[in-house]
Structures are given as structure tokens and as C-alpha cells.
């Protein structure tokens, strides 16, 4: 009888949508800003999916120390860089540990409100 391995290496696949606590209109504001500044190809649907997160990662890599790949997966290092940005610009009180919580969502909503000017 052949044995099966206990675990297998699988590629990380992006989630369909992860708005990180933003409402659909708030996420659409962010998408407008990403479209204007970071190569987000659309659509402006208020659903932060793979292409939205790739644009966020490009922004974070250029300006906020994101060290990871541009793969559209909002994982630990994406969140850590996003928290760094939100601390500096939108009142996130910390810690910058890559763990998304309610205070991070409040700061992300402030950013989304600012992004409304791009729509």
C-alpha cells in the first residue's frame, strides 16, 4: 500500500475579494485612486480582488517598504507595509505587526475617504 505525504506544497492563490473592512463604495474610492496612480486596470466595482491588491502592492513596494511579490495576495507582508502607511498618514495607532484589526480598518476607511477625490 502506497503512503500519501502528510502535507503538500501548494501555490498560494489570491482570494476572490478582500476589502479589509471597507464597504463597497469605500473600496471603489480606493480603486479610483489606484487606477489613477498605480496601474489598476479596473473594474471600479468596489471589490478589492487580485488586480486591486496588485496595485496596492506596487504602491507599497515603491513607497512603504513592501518586500514581497506583486501577486495580488494581501498576506502578512502586504498588511505590514499597509499598516506602516496608515500609521504615517491616516492615524493608525499601531502596532505595525501585520495583524489586521479594527483600528487598522478605521485608518483604512480614512484613506478610502481621501481617495474619493479620485472618483
C-alpha positions as CSV (number, residue, x, y, z in Angstrom):
1,X,0.0,0.0,0.0
2,X,1.4,3.4,-1.0
3,X,1.5,6.1,1.6
4,X,0.5,9.6,0.9
5,X,2.5,12.6,2.1
6,X,1.2,14.3,5.2
7,X,1.3,17.7,3.5
8,X,1.9,19.0,0.1
9,X,3.3,22.3,-1.2
10,X,0.6,24.2,-2.9
11,X,0.8,27.6,-4.7
12,X,-0.7,30.5,-2.8
13,X,-3.8,31.6,-4.7
14,X,-5.4,35.0,-4.3
15,X,-8.7,35.4,-2.6
16,X,-11.6,36.4,-4.7
17,X,-12.2,39.6,-2.7
18,X,-10.8,41.0,0.5
19,X,-11.9,44.6,1.2
20,X,-10.1,44.7,4.6
21,X,-13.3,46.1,6.3
22,X,-14.1,48.7,3.6
23,X,-17.7,49.0,2.3
24,X,-18.2,48.6,-1.5
25,X,-18.3,52.4,-2.0
26,X,-15.1,52.9,0.1
27,X,-13.3,50.2,-1.8
28,X,-14.4,51.8,-5.1
29,X,-12.8,55.1,-3.9
30,X,-9.5,53.2,-3.4
31,X,-9.8,51.6,-6.8
32,X,-10.3,55.0,-8.4
33,X,-7.1,56.2,-6.8
34,X,-5.3,53.0,-7.7
35,X,-6.5,53.4,-11.3
36,X,-5.2,57.0,-11.5
37,X,-1.8,56.3,-9.8
38,X,-0.8,52.6,-9.7
39,X,-1.9,50.8,-12.9
40,X,-5.1,49.3,-11.6
41,X,-6.9,48.2,-14.8
42,X,-10.4,48.1,-13.4
43,X,-13.3,47.5,-13.0
44,X,-14.4,50.1,-10.5
45,X,-16.7,47.7,-8.7
46,X,-15.8,48.2,-5.0
47,X,-14.4,44.7,-4.7
48,X,-10.7,44.6,-3.8
49,X,-9.7,41.5,-5.7
50,X,-6.4,40.3,-7.2
51,X,-5.8,43.3,-9.5
52,X,-6.7,45.8,-6.8
53,X,-4.2,44.2,-4.4
54,X,-1.5,44.1,-7.1
55,X,-1.9,47.8,-7.5
56,X,-1.8,48.3,-3.7
57,X,1.4,46.1,-3.6
58,X,3.0,48.3,-6.3
59,X,2.3,51.4,-4.3
60,X,3.5,49.8,-1.0
61,X,6.6,48.4,-2.7
62,X,7.5,51.8,-4.2
63,X,6.9,53.9,-1.1
64,X,6.3,51.9,2.1
65,X,8.8,49.0,2.3
66,X,6.7,46.1,0.9
67,X,9.3,43.4,0.2
68,X,7.1,40.7,-1.3
69,X,6.0,39.8,-4.8
70,X,3.3,41.6,-6.8
71,X,0.9,38.7,-6.7
72,X,-2.4,40.2,-5.5
73,X,-2.4,38.3,-2.3
74,X,-3.0,40.5,0.8
75,X,-0.9,38.5,3.2
76,X,1.3,39.4,6.2
77,X,3.9,41.5,4.5
78,X,1.3,43.4,2.4
79,X,-0.6,44.2,5.6
80,X,2.6,45.2,7.5
81,X,3.5,47.7,4.7
82,X,-0.1,48.9,4.6
83,X,-0.1,49.4,8.3
84,X,3.2,51.4,8.0
85,X,1.5,53.7,5.5
86,X,-1.7,54.0,7.6
87,X,0.4,54.9,10.7
88,X,2.3,57.6,8.9
89,X,-0.6,59.1,7.0
90,X,-4.0,58.1,8.5
91,X,-3.8,57.8,12.2
92,X,-3.4,54.1,12.7
93,X,-2.1,53.8,16.3
94,X,-0.1,50.6,15.9
95,X,1.3,48.1,16.3
96,X,2.8,47.5,12.9
97,X,2.8,43.8,13.2
98,X,1.0,42.6,10.0
99,X,-2.1,41.7,12.0
100,X,-5.2,43.5,10.7
101,X,-7.7,44.6,13.3
102,X,-10.4,47.2,14.0
103,X,-8.0,50.2,14.4
104,X,-6.4,49.3,11.0
105,X,-9.9,49.2,9.4
106,X,-10.7,52.7,10.8
107,X,-7.5,54.1,9.4
108,X,-8.1,52.3,6.0
109,X,-11.6,53.9,5.9
110,X,-9.9,57.4,6.4
111,X,-7.7,56.7,3.5
112,X,-10.7,55.5,1.4
113,X,-12.5,58.8,2.2
114,X,-9.5,60.7,1.0
115,X,-9.4,58.6,-2.2
116,X,-13.0,59.7,-3.0
117,X,-11.4,62.8,-4.7
118,X,-10.1,60.5,-7.4
119,X,-13.6,59.2,-8.4
